[in-house]
Amino acid sequence: MNYPQLSDEDIRALFKRAGLGQVGRIEKIDVGWSNDVYSVDDRFILKAERSPGDEEALLKEMFVLNLFKGKLPVPVVIYSDNAKSLIDRVYFIYEKIEGVNLYEKWHEYTVSERKGIVEELCRFLRVIHAEPYEGFAERFHVDTTRSWKDIMLGKIEAAIAKIPDRAVLPEALIEKVRMFLSKHEGSLDESRLALTYYDLHFDNVLVKDTRVTGLLDLERADVMSIDYTLDLVKRMVDFPLKYASDKSKPFVKVKGYKDLMEYYREFYPELFAFNDLETRLKIYAIEYDLGTLFWWPEHEQLRTNIIANSTL
């Protein structure tokens, strides 16, 4: 169940509490699943949790934004309230970053310009992966003693357990997944754990001309093997429209994404330096699609993907 949408009066009260003066134009931005996002006077962004279960994601994003302040082009939090002292949800405010959504520009770029953007994104990923993760792990109760294999297998079993409806997830499909994992789980023995941002699709990247000006929505961060990042990159290649907002979809030209994995391979080869990477990526895709199936049980493509990726 979602919270009621914030009223203009609510938002004006929040900005008054933050000492940011009078509020004029307020516009709700329809992006993301986990938060309500508002543009205020085209200068500030307000993010508030959408439902009670989304609180930790917002707290995680604030932690990561503060961690990489001055190190990456991330929003700078200028006010936050975790105590729900004025409204019944966590929220934070940051100054709007100049730039447009990368989906809106990617089709205009030359191959050289596209590579330049990916090179920059890979440089940012290296910064994230090099950051010590102990503080993050302690704050968000991440058990860093577990192996990467156990983490991934646990995620898949948790996703299966969340879908009790066997019309949505038939026993035969569950058995197929488990047989595939039983045969191939050894491919996950290798790992390089690091703080990882695994939501770097183009709807979360702002650009100006051919320069990245902002990275957004950093709540999807965790201690993971760094090659998990490639799950999203591969999905952008296979399903280019997957992460584009309705506003951005008209700009997406499918052929413009076919070489994206190779760009990442060129500028961050360490992401690919794992034995049996192809199988690892299949396991990551199974985990993602099972998790998504809970929210979109009528989405037949998800079951098709799971069957394809769990074929022995």
Summary of the structure (lengths in Angstrom):
residues: 312
radius of gyration: 20.1
end to end distance: 39.4
largest distance: 61.6
contacts: 929
relative contact order: 0.13
helix: 49%
strand: 16%
